[in-house]
């Protein structure tokens, strides 16, 4: 009996991911420039434990960012997240895997 590698990977996740596209704004401290940097992008998928986002800026692995996720009903979910991986997918396009540290939903 063979197993599908995609099924195997999905079974490893503590929180199942859903393919949800939502706009995001993010903020992080850049110690080299000694200032707060900002950017925008969108989610490729979400779970209660993290997200995969597509952005235009490389983010260092293990760095922490503040992320605002715009929900379809107009609310904003504010999170603090740690960068788990960063993969370049095209010119000025990166897929960033995030693990949520804190999550707060705003009305």
Secondary structure, 3 states (H helix, E strand, C coil): CCCCHHHHHHHHCCCCCECCCCEEEEEEEECCCCEEEEEEEEEEEECCCEEEEEECCCCCCCCEEEEEEECCCCCEEEEEEEEEEEEEEECCEEEEEEEEEEEEEEC
